[in-house]
Amino acid sequence: VGLTTAQVQQLVKILTDNQGANGLCQGAYWGKTYDDIDTTGTALAALARFAKATEDPYGVKAEAADFITKALIGLAKAQGENGSFGNVNTDAMVITGLAAYGINPKEFKKNGSSLADALSLYVNSGQNGFTSAYADGTAGEKAQALATEQGFRALVVLEKLKDAKVGMYNIYTGKT
């Protein structure tokens, strides 16, 4: 079951309405607004198909392309000196978004350190997953599990990019 034109337009509007002046999606928590880099990465993956499309049946191509242009500028500014955005979860979401749009995360660099290489900063001591420093106890175990799931998702994307003939891969659709 596909979405209607009105539904697609509304979803794109929600994303564009929540994009800050710095190009990053904005979130709110306890009355404070913050940059939400995870959502920005996910939005790239969601909007890539519309921005790259040759046709525009939903009438959102220009909005999607504008969002992505601004987001890429914001992400480049927010990227840390070591290539990371500060944790494996965020790095993984940006990797999936960049790859869906056709930007190789190995080429998304700050000071010579790529976003793809930054994943290695968060490999756990057992070298069988990824680590998160968010919480202890049961919450910490859940955070570690999510870090590992998202980290491995990013590794799958990077591996699929090696095989992609057009230099893009969207893990959510399986399309290159």
Secondary structure as UniProt FT lines:
FT   HELIX           5..17
FT   TURN            21..22
FT   STRAND          25..29
FT   TURN            30..31
FT   STRAND          32..35
FT   HELIX           37..51
FT   TURN            57..58
FT   HELIX           61..78
FT   TURN            81..82
FT   HELIX           88..101
FT   TURN            105..106
FT   STRAND          109..110
FT   TURN            111..112
FT   STRAND          113..114
FT   HELIX           115..118
FT   HELIX           119..122
FT   TURN            125..126
FT   HELIX           137..163
FT   TURN            165..166
FT   TURN            171..174
//
